[in-house]
């Protein structure tokens, strides 16, 4: 069975494209950085965990028809992070089963430049073009004010508080037609 062709998405400053084997080291550097993982799991990832994440990202495209992209600066080609949509089947209440879950993680050097918002707006536009308007969710650690701002700029609104893996979490949703 041939692999799914992952679409490339361009924004003014960024290129989003599917993961490749040669992205592994840069992805690993992202996920082993304590500043990046502070609000995402709370601890740096191991090489084994990053390898499993990379395969999960690629597999999402084949199984679900959507997934995560590598984000690179257009001008430099520099790796700045990973963004996309997934179905992680999270064991969380309230359940958001059936909704796509948005996520983003950028290298610290890219923080505060509007890249996360720019990339996620492109992801959401791509998803709406591909699947039509639908509810999309995301979870954000209570202390992660930067990601809360990104979510708000992308049209997400908090609809619940939950505990995920023993940590308090905000649950956001983006509902078509809601303001």
Contact map, one row per residue, 1 for C-alpha under 8 A:
11100000000000000000000000000000000000000000000000000000000000000000000000000000000000000000000000000000000000000000000000000000000000000000000000000000000000000000000000000000000
11110000000000000000000000000000000000000000000000000000000000000000000000000000000000000000000000000000000000000000000000000000000000000000000000000000000000000000000000000000000
11111000000000000000000000000000000000000000000000000000000001000000000000000000000000000000000000000000000000000000000000000000000000000000000000000000000000000000000000000000000
01111100000000000000000000000000000000000000000000000000000011001000000000000000000000000000000000000000000000000000000000000000000000000000000000000000000000000000000000000000000
00111110000000000000000000000000000000000000000000000000000000000000000000000000000000000000000000000000000000000000000000000000000000000000000000000000000000000000000000000000000
00011111000000001100000000000000000000000000000000000000000010000000000000000000000000000000000000000000000000000000000000000000000000000000000000000000000000000000000000000000000
00001111100000001100000000000000000000000000000000000000000000000000000000000000000000000000000000000000000000000000000000000000000000000000000000000000000000000000000000000000000
00000111110000111100000000000000000000000000000000000000000000000000000000000000000000000000000000000000000000000000000000000000000000000000000000000000000000000000000000000000000
00000011111000111000000000000000000000000000000000000000000000000000000000000000000000000000000000000000000000000000000001100100000000000000000000000000000000000000000000000000000
00000001111111110000000000000000000000000000000000000000000000000000000000000000000000000000000000000000000000000000000001000000000000000000000000000000000000000000000000000000000
00000000111111100000000000000000000000000000000000000000000000000000000000000000000000000000000000000000000000000000011001000000000000000000000000000000000000000000000000000000000
00000000011111000000000000000000000000000000000000000000000000000000000000000000000000000000000000000000000000000000000000000000000000000000000000000000000000000000000000000000000
00000000011111100000000000000000000000000000000000000000000000000000000011100000000000000000000000000000000000000000000000000000000000000000000000000000000000000000000000000000000
00000000011111110000000000000000000000000000000000000000000000000000001111000000000000000000000000000000000000000010001000000000000000000000000000000000000000000000000000000000000
00000001111011111000000000000000000000000000000000000000000000000000001111000000000000000000000000000000000000000000000000000000000000000000000000000000000000000000000000000000000
00000001110001111100000000000000000000000000000000000000000000000000111100000000000000000000000000000000000000000000001000000000000000000000000000000000000000000000000000000000000
00000111100000111110000000000000000000000000000000000000000000000000111000000000000000000000000000000000000000000000000000000000000000000000000000000000000000000000000000000000000
00000111000000011111000000000000000000000000000000000000010000000001110000000000000000000000000000000000000000000000000000000000000000000000000000000000000000000000000000000000000
00000000000000001111101000000000000000000000000000000100110000000001110000000000000000000000000000000000000000000000000000000000000000000000000000000000000000000000000000000000000
00000000000000000111111100000000000000000000000000000000000000000000000000000000000000000000000000000000000000000000000000000000000000000000000000000000000000000000000000000000000
00000000000000000011111100000000000000000000000000000000000000000000000000000000000000000000000000000000000000000000000000000000000000000000000000000000000000000000000000000000000
00000000000000000001111110000000000000000000000000000000000000000000000000000000000000000000000000000000000000000000000000000000000000000000000000000000000000000000000000000000000
00000000000000000011111111100000000000000000000000000000000000000000010000000000000000000000000000000000000000000000000000000000000000000000000000000000000000000000000000000000000
00000000000000000001111111110000000000000000000001100100000000000000000000000000000000000000000000000000000000000000000000000000000000000000000000000000000000000000000000000000000
00000000000000000000011111111000000000000000000000000000000000000000000000000000000000000000000000000000000000000000000000000000000000000000000000000000000000000000000000000000000
00000000000000000000001111111100000000000000000000000000000000000000000000000010000000000000000000000000000000000000000000000000000000000000000000000000000000000000000000000000000
00000000000000000000001111111110000000000000000001000000000000000000000000000000100000000000000000000000000000000000000000000000000000000000000000000000000000000000000000000000000
00000000000000000000000111111111000000000000111001100000000000000000000000000000000000000000000000000000000000000000000000000000000000000000000000000000000000000000000000000000000
00000000000000000000000011111111100000000000000000000000000000000000000000000000000000000000000000000000000000000000000000000000000000000000000000000000000000000000000000000000000
00000000000000000000000001111111100100000000000000000000000000000000000000000000100000000000000000000000011000000000000000000000000000000000000000000000000000000000000000000000000
00000000000000000000000000111111110110000001100001000000000000000000000000000000000000000000000000000000000000000000000000000000000000000000000000000000000000000000000000000000000
00000000000000000000000000011111110110000011110000000000000000000000000000000000000000000000000000000000000000000000000000000000000000000000000000000000000000000000000000000000000
00000000000000000000000000001111111110000001000000000000000000000000000000000000000000000000000000000000000000000000000000000000000000000000000000000000000000000000000000000000000
00000000000000000000000000000011111111000111000000000000000000000000000000000000000000000000000000000000000000000000000000000000000000000000000000000000000000000000000000000000000
00000000000000000000000000000000111111000000000000000000000000000000000000000000000000000000000000000000000100000000000000000000000000000000000000000000000000000000000000000000000
00000000000000000000000000000111111111110000000000000000000000000000000000000000000000000000000000000000111100000000000000000000000000000000000000000000000000000000000000000000000
00000000000000000000000000000011111111111111100000000000000000000000000000000000000000000000000000000000000000000000000000000000000000000000000000000000000000000000000000000000000
00000000000000000000000000000000011111111111000000000000000000000000000000000000000000000000000000000000000000000000000000000000000000000000000000000000000000000000000000000000000
00000000000000000000000000000000000111111100000000000000000000000000000000000000000000000000000000000000000000000000000000000000000000000001101100000000000000000000000000000000000
00000000000000000000000000000000000111111110000000000000000000000000000000000000000000000000000000000000000000000000000000000000000000000000100000000000000000000000000000000000000
00000000000000000000000000000000000011111111000000000000000000000000000000000000000000000000000000000000000000000000000000000000000000000000000000000000000000000000000000000000000
00000000000000000000000000000000010011111111000000000000000000000000000000000000000000000000000000000000000000000000000000000000000000000000000000000000000000000000000000000000000
00000000000000000000000000000001010011011111100000000000000000000000000000000000000000000000000000000000000000000000000000000000000000000000000000000000000000000000000000000000000
00000000000000000000000000000011110011001111110000000000000000000000000000000000000000000000000000000000000000000000000000000000000000000000000000000000000000000000000000000000000
00000000000000000000000000010011000010000011111111000000000000000000000000000000000000000000000000000000000000000000000000000000000000000000000000000000000000000000000000000000000
00000000000000000000000000010001000000000001111111000000000000000000000000000000000000000000000000000000000000000000000000000000000000000000000000000000000000000000000000000000000
00000000000000000000000000010000000000000000111111100000000000000000000000000000000000000000000000000000000000000000000000000000000000000000000000000000000000000000000000000000000
00000000000000000000000000000000000000000000111111110000000000000000000000000000000000000000000000000000000000000000000000000000000000000000000000000000000000000000000000000000000
00000000000000000000000000000000000000000000111111111000000000000000000000000000000000000000000000000000000000000000000000000000000000000000000000000000000000000000000000000000000
00000000000000000000000100110010000000000000111111111100000000000000000000000000000000000000000000000000000000000000000000000000000000000000000000000000000000000000000000000000000
00000000000000000000000100010000000000000000001111111110000000000000000000000000000000000000000000000000000000000000000000000000000000000000000000000000000000000000000000000000000
00000000000000000000000000000000000000000000000111111111000000000000000000000000000000000000000000000000000000000000000000000000000000000000000000000000000000000000000000000000000
00000000000000000000000000000000000000000000000011111111100000000000000000000000000000000000000000000000000000000000000000000000000000000000000000000000000000000000000000000000000
00000000000000000010000100000000000000000000000001111111110000000000000000000000000000000000000000000000000000000000000000000000000000000000000000000000000000000000000000000000000
00000000000000000000000000000000000000000000000000111111111000000000000000000000000000000000000000000000000000000000000000000000000000000000000000000000000000000000000000000000000
00000000000000000000000000000000000000000000000000011111111100000000000000000000000000000000000000000000000000000000000000000000000000000000000000000000000000000000000000000000000
00000000000000000010000000000000000000000000000000001111111110000011000000000000000000000000000000000000000000000000000000000000000000000000000000000000000000000000000000000000000
00000000000000000110000000000000000000000000000000000111111111000011000000000000000000000000000000000000000000000000000000000000000000000000000000000000000000000000000000000000000
00000000000000000000000000000000000000000000000000000011111111100000000000000000000000000000000000000000000000000000000000000000000000000000000000000000000000000000000000000000000
00000000000000000000000000000000000000000000000000000001111111111111000000000000000001100000000000000000000000000000000000000000000000000000000000000000000000000000000000000000000
00010100000000000000000000000000000000000000000000000000111111111110000000000000000000000000000000000000000000000000000000000000000000000000000000000000000000000000000000000000000
00110000000000000000000000000000000000000000000000000000011111111100000000000000000000000000000000000000000000000000000000000000000000000000000000000000000000000000000000000000000
00000000000000000000000000000000000000000000000000000000001111111000000000000000000000000000000000000000000000000000000000000000000000000000000000000000000000000000000000000000000
00000000000000000000000000000000000000000000000000000000000111111110000000000000000000000000000000000000000000000000000000000000000000000000000000000000000000000000000000000000000
00010000000000000000000000000000000000000000000000000000000111111110000000000000000000000000000000000000000000000000000000000000000000000000000000000000000000000000000000000000000
00000000000000000000000000000000000000000000000000000000000111011111000000000000000011000000000000000000000000000000000000000000000000000000000000000000000000000000000000000000000
00000000000000000000000000000000000000000000000000000000110110011111100000000000000111000000000000000000000000000000000000000000000000000000000000000000000000000000000000000000000
00000000000000000110000000000000000000000000000000000000110100000111110000000000011111000000000000000000000000000000000000000000000000000000000000000000000000000000000000000000000
00000000000000011110000000000000000000000000000000000000000000000011111000000000011100000000000000000000000000000000000000000000000000000000000000000000000000000000000000000000000
00000000000000011110001000000000000000000000000000000000000000000001111100000011111000000000000000000000000000000000000000000000000000000000000000000000000000000000000000000000000
00000000000001111000000000000000000000000000000000000000000000000000111110000011111000000000000000000000000000000000001000000000000000000000000000000000000000000000000000000000000
00000000000001110000000000000000000000000000000000000000000000000000011111011111100000000000000000000000000000000000000000000000000000000000000000000000000000000000000000000000000
00000000000011100000000000000000000000000000000000000000000000000000001111111111000000000000000000000000000000000000000000000000000000000000000000000000000000000000000000000000000
00000000000011100000000000000000000000000000000000000000000000000000000111111100000000000000000000000000000000000000000000000000000000000000000000000000000000000000000000000000000
00000000000010000000000000000000000000000000000000000000000000000000000011111000000000000000000000000000000000000000000000000000000000000000000000000000000000000000000000000000000
00000000000000000000000000000000000000000000000000000000000000000000000111111100000000000000000000000000000000000000000000000000000000000000000000000000000000000000000000000000000
00000000000000000000000000000000000000000000000000000000000000000000000111111110000000000000000000000000000000000000000000000000000000000000000000000000000000000000000000000000000
00000000000000000000000000000000000000000000000000000000000000000000000111011111000000000000000000000000000000000000000000000000000000000000000000000000000000000000000000000000000
00000000000000000000000001000000000000000000000000000000000000000000011110001111100000000000000000000000000000000000000000000000000000000000000000000000000000000000000000000000000
00000000000000000000000000000000000000000000000000000000000000000000011110000111110000000000000000000000011011000000000000000000000000000000000000000000000000000000000000000000000
00000000000000000000000000100100000000000000000000000000000000000000011100000011111000000000000000000001111000000000000000000000000000000000000000000000000000000000000000000000000
00000000000000000000000000000000000000000000000000000000000000000001111000000001111100000000000000000001110000000000000000000000000000000000000000000000000000000000000000000000000
00000000000000000000000000000000000000000000000000000000000000000001111000000000111110000000000000000111100000000001001100100000000000000000000000000000000000000000000000000000000
00000000000000000000000000000000000000000000000000000000000000000011100000000000011111000000000000000111000000000000000100100000000000000000000000000000000000000000000000000000000
00000000000000000000000000000000000000000000000000000000000000000111000000000000001111100000000000011110000000000000000000100000000000000000000000000000000000000000000000000000000
00000000000000000000000000000000000000000000000000000000000100000111000000000000000111110000000000011110000000000000000000000000000000000000000000000000000000000000000000000000000
00000000000000000000000000000000000000000000000000000000000100000000000000000000000011111000000001111000000000000000000000000000000000000000000000000000000000000000000000000000000
00000000000000000000000000000000000000000000000000000000000000000000000000000000000001111100000000001000000000000000000000000000000000000000000000000000000000000000000000000000000
00000000000000000000000000000000000000000000000000000000000000000000000000000000000000111110000010000000000000000000000000000000000000000000000000000000000000000000000000000000000
00000000000000000000000000000000000000000000000000000000000000000000000000000000000000011111001000000000000000000000000000000000000000000000000000000000000000000000000000000000000
00000000000000000000000000000000000000000000000000000000000000000000000000000000000000001111101000000000000000000000000000000000000000000000000000000000000000000001000000000000000
00000000000000000000000000000000000000000000000000000000000000000000000000000000000000000111111000000000000000000000000000000000000000000000000000000000000000000111000000000000000
00000000000000000000000000000000000000000000000000000000000000000000000000000000000000000011111100000000000000000000000000000000000000000000000000000000000000000110000000000000000
00000000000000000000000000000000000000000000000000000000000000000000000000000000000000000001111100000000000000000000000000000000000000000000000000000000000000010100000000000000000
00000000000000000000000000000000000000000000000000000000000000000000000000000000000000000111111110000000000000000000000000000000000000000000000000000000000000000000000000000000000
00000000000000000000000000000000000000000000000000000000000000000000000000000000000000000000111111100000000000000000000000000000000000001000000000000000000000000000000000000000000
00000000000000000000000000000000000000000000000000000000000000000000000000000000000000001000001111100000000000000000000000000000000000000000000000000000000000000000000000000000000
00000000000000000000000000000000000000000000000000000000000000000000000000000000000000100000000111110000000000000000000000000000000000000000000000000000000000000000000000000000000
00000000000000000000000000000000000000000000000000000000000000000000000000000000000000100000000111111000000000000000000000000000000000111000000000000000000000000000000000000000000
00000000000000000000000000000000000000000000000000000000000000000000000000000000000011100000000001111100000000000000000000000000000000111000000000000000000000000000000000000000000
00000000000000000000000000000000000000000000000000000000000000000000000000000000000011110000000000111110000000000000000000000000000000011100000000000000000000000000000000000000000
00000000000000000000000000000000000000000000000000000000000000000000000000000000001111000000000000011111000000000000000000000000000000011100000000000000000000000000000000000000000
00000000000000000000000000000000000000000000000000000000000000000000000000000000001111000000000000001111100000000000000000000000000000000100000000000000000000000000000000000000000
00000000000000000000000000000000000000000000000000000000000000000000000000000000111100000000000000000111110000000001000100000000000000000000000000000000000000000000000000000000000
00000000000000000000000000000000000100000000000000000000000000000000000000000000111000000000000000000011111000000001000000000000000000000000000000000000000000000000000000000000000
00000000000000000000000000000100000100000000000000000000000000000000000000000001110000000000000000000001111101100001000000000000000000000000000000000000000000000000000000000000000
00000000000000000000000000000100000100000000000000000000000000000000000000000001100000000000000000000000111111100000000000000000000000000000000000000000000000000000000000000000000
00000000000000000000000000000000001100000000000000000000000000000000000000000000000000000000000000000000011111100000000000000000000000000000000000000000000000000000000000000000000
00000000000000000000000000000000000000000000000000000000000000000000000000000001000000000000000000000000001111100000000000000000000000000000000000000000000000000000000000000000000
00000000000000000000000000000000000000000000000000000000000000000000000000000001000000000000000000000000011111111010000000000000000000000000000000000000000000000000000000000000000
00000000000000000000000000000000000000000000000000000000000000000000000000000000000000000000000000000000011111111111000000000000000000000000000000000000000000000000000000000000000
00000000000000000000000000000000000000000000000000000000000000000000000000000000000000000000000000000000000001111110000000000000000000000000000000000000000000000000000000000000000
00000000000000000000000000000000000000000000000000000000000000000000000000000000000000000000000000000000000001111110000000000000000000000000000000000000000000000000000000000000000
00000000000000000000000000000000000000000000000000000000000000000000000000000000000000000000000000000000000000111111110000000000000000000000000000000000000000000000000000000000000
00000000000001000000000000000000000000000000000000000000000000000000000000000000000000000000000000000000000001111111111000000000000000000000000000000000000000000000000000000000000
00000000000000000000000000000000000000000000000000000000000000000000000000000000001000000000000000000001110000100111111100000000000000000000000000000100000000000000000000000000000
00000000000000000000000000000000000000000000000000000000000000000000000000000000000000000000000000000000000000000111111110000000000000000000000000000110110000000000000000000000000
00000000001000000000000000000000000000000000000000000000000000000000000000000000000000000000000000000000000000000111111111000000000000000000000000000000000000000000000000000000000
00000000001001010000000000000000000000000000000000000000000000000000001000000000001000000000000000000000000000000011111111100000000000000000000000000000000000000000000000000000000
00000000000000000000000000000000000000000000000000000000000000000000000000000000001100000000000000000001000000000001111111110000000000000000000000000000010000000000000000000000000
00000000000000000000000000000000000000000000000000000000000000000000000000000000000000000000000000000000000000000000111111111000000000000000000000000000010000000000000000000000000
00000000111000000000000000000000000000000000000000000000000000000000000000000000000000000000000000000000000000000000011111111100000000000000000000000000000000000000000000000000000
00000000100000000000000000000000000000000000000000000000000000000000000000000000001110000000000000000000000000000000001111111110000000000000000000000000000000000000000000000000000
00000000000000000000000000000000000000000000000000000000000000000000000000000000000000000000000000000000000000000000000111111111000000000000000000000000000000000000000000000000000
00000000000000000000000000000000000000000000000000000000000000000000000000000000000000000000000000000000000000000000000011111111100000000000000000000000000000000000000000000000000
00000000100000000000000000000000000000000000000000000000000000000000000000000000000000000000000000000000000000000000000001111111110000000000000000000000000000000000000000000000000
00000000000000000000000000000000000000000000000000000000000000000000000000000000000000000000000000000000000000000000000000111111111100000000000000000000000000000000000000000000000
00000000000000000000000000000000000000000000000000000000000000000000000000000000000000000000000000000000000000000000000000011111111111000000000000000000000000000000000000000000000
00000000000000000000000000000000000000000000000000000000000000000000000000000000000000000000000000000000000000000000000000001111111100000000000000000000000000000000000000000000000
00000000000000000000000000000000000000000000000000000000000000000000000000000000000000000000000000000000000000000000000000000111111100000000000000000000000000000000000000000000000
00000000000000000000000000000000000000000000000000000000000000000000000000000000000000000000000000000000000000000000000000000011111111000000000000000000000000000000000000000000000
00000000000000000000000000000000000000000000000000000000000000000000000000000000000000000000000000000000000000000000000000000011111111000000000000000000000000000000000000000000000
00000000000000000000000000000000000000000000000000000000000000000000000000000000000000000000000000000000000000000000000000000001001111100000000000000000000000000000000000000001000
00000000000000000000000000000000000000000000000000000000000000000000000000000000000000000000000000000000000000000000000000000001001111110000000000000000000000000000000000000011000
00000000000000000000000000000000000000000000000000000000000000000000000000000000000000000000000000110000000000000000000000000000000011111000000000000000000000000000000000001111000
00000000000000000000000000000000000000000000000000000000000000000000000000000000000000000000000000111100000000000000000000000000000001111100000000000000000000000000000000001110000
00000000000000000000000000000000000000000000000000000000000000000000000000000000000000000000000100111100000000000000000000000000000000111110000000000000000100000000000000111100000
00000000000000000000000000000000000000000000000000000000000000000000000000000000000000000000000000001110000000000000000000000000000000011111000000000000000000000000000000111000000
00000000000000000000000000000000000000000000000000000000000000000000000000000000000000000000000000000000000000000000000000000000000000001111100000000000000000000000000011110000000
00000000000000000000000000000000000000100000000000000000000000000000000000000000000000000000000000000000000000000000000000000000000000000111110100110000000000000000000011110000000
00000000000000000000000000000000000000110000000000000000000000000000000000000000000000000000000000000000000000000000000000000000000000000011111100000000000000000000001111000000000
00000000000000000000000000000000000000000000000000000000000000000000000000000000000000000000000000000000000000000000000000000000000000000001111110000000000000000000000111000000000
00000000000000000000000000000000000000100000000000000000000000000000000000000000000000000000000000000000000000000000000000000000000000000000111110000000000000000000000000000000000
00000000000000000000000000000000000000100000000000000000000000000000000000000000000000000000000000000000000000000000000000000000000000000001111111110000000000000000000000000000000
00000000000000000000000000000000000000000000000000000000000000000000000000000000000000000000000000000000000000000000000000000000000000000000011111111000000000000000000000000000000
00000000000000000000000000000000000000000000000000000000000000000000000000000000000000000000000000000000000000000000000000000000000000000000000111111100000000000000000000000000000
00000000000000000000000000000000000000000000000000000000000000000000000000000000000000000000000000000000000000000000000000000000000000000001000111111110000000000000000000000000000
00000000000000000000000000000000000000000000000000000000000000000000000000000000000000000000000000000000000000000000000000000000000000000001000111111111000000000000000000000000000
00000000000000000000000000000000000000000000000000000000000000000000000000000000000000000000000000000000000000000000000000000000000000000000000011111111100000000000000000000000000
00000000000000000000000000000000000000000000000000000000000000000000000000000000000000000000000000000000000000000001100000000000000000000000000001111111110000000000000000000000000
00000000000000000000000000000000000000000000000000000000000000000000000000000000000000000000000000000000000000000000100000000000000000000000000000111111111110000000000000010000000
00000000000000000000000000000000000000000000000000000000000000000000000000000000000000000000000000000000000000000000000000000000000000000000000000011111111110000000000000000000000
00000000000000000000000000000000000000000000000000000000000000000000000000000000000000000000000000000000000000000000100000000000000000000000000000001111111100000000000000000000000
00000000000000000000000000000000000000000000000000000000000000000000000000000000000000000000000000000000000000000000100110000000000000000000000000000111111100000000000000000000000
00000000000000000000000000000000000000000000000000000000000000000000000000000000000000000000000000000000000000000000000000000000000000000000000000000011111110000000000000000100001
00000000000000000000000000000000000000000000000000000000000000000000000000000000000000000000000000000000000000000000000000000000000000001000000000000011111111000000000000011110000
00000000000000000000000000000000000000000000000000000000000000000000000000000000000000000000000000000000000000000000000000000000000000000000000000000011001111100000000000011100000
00000000000000000000000000000000000000000000000000000000000000000000000000000000000000000000000000000000000000000000000000000000000000000000000000000000000111110000000001111000000
00000000000000000000000000000000000000000000000000000000000000000000000000000000000000000000000000000000000000000000000000000000000000000000000000000000000011111000000001111000000
00000000000000000000000000000000000000000000000000000000000000000000000000000000000000000000010000000000000000000000000000000000000000000000000000000000000001111100000001110000000
00000000000000000000000000000000000000000000000000000000000000000000000000000000000000000000000000000000000000000000000000000000000000000000000000000000000000111110000111100000000
00000000000000000000000000000000000000000000000000000000000000000000000000000000000000000001110000000000000000000000000000000000000000000000000000000000000000011111000111100000000
00000000000000000000000000000000000000000000000000000000000000000000000000000000000000000001100000000000000000000000000000000000000000000000000000000000000000001111111110000000000
00000000000000000000000000000000000000000000000000000000000000000000000000000000000000000011000000000000000000000000000000000000000000000000000000000000000000000111111110000000000
00000000000000000000000000000000000000000000000000000000000000000000000000000000000000000000000000000000000000000000000000000000000000000000000000000000000000000011111000000000000
00000000000000000000000000000000000000000000000000000000000000000000000000000000000000000000000000000000000000000000000000000000000000000000000000000000000000000011111100000000000
00000000000000000000000000000000000000000000000000000000000000000000000000000000000000000000000000000000000000000000000000000000000000000000100000000000000000000011111110000000000
00000000000000000000000000000000000000000000000000000000000000000000000000000000000000000000000000000000000000000000000000000000000000000000110000000000000000001111011111000000000
00000000000000000000000000000000000000000000000000000000000000000000000000000000000000000000000000000000000000000000000000000000000000000011110000000000000000001111001111100000000
00000000000000000000000000000000000000000000000000000000000000000000000000000000000000000000000000000000000000000000000000000000000000000011110000000000000001111100000111110000000
00000000000000000000000000000000000000000000000000000000000000000000000000000000000000000000000000000000000000000000000000000000000000001111000000000000000001111100000011111000000
00000000000000000000000000000000000000000000000000000000000000000000000000000000000000000000000000000000000000000000000000000000000000001111000000000010000111110000000001111100000
00000000000000000000000000000000000000000000000000000000000000000000000000000000000000000000000000000000000000000000000000000000000000111100000000000000000111100000000000111110000
00000000000000000000000000000000000000000000000000000000000000000000000000000000000000000000000000000000000000000000000000000000000000111000000000000000001110000000000000011111010
00000000000000000000000000000000000000000000000000000000000000000000000000000000000000000000000000000000000000000000000000000000000001110000000000000000000100000000000000001111110
00000000000000000000000000000000000000000000000000000000000000000000000000000000000000000000000000000000000000000000000000000000000011100000000000000000000000000000000000000111110
00000000000000000000000000000000000000000000000000000000000000000000000000000000000000000000000000000000000000000000000000000000000000000000000000000000000000000000000000000011111
00000000000000000000000000000000000000000000000000000000000000000000000000000000000000000000000000000000000000000000000000000000000000000000000000000000000000000000000000000111111
00000000000000000000000000000000000000000000000000000000000000000000000000000000000000000000000000000000000000000000000000000000000000000000000000000000001000000000000000000000111
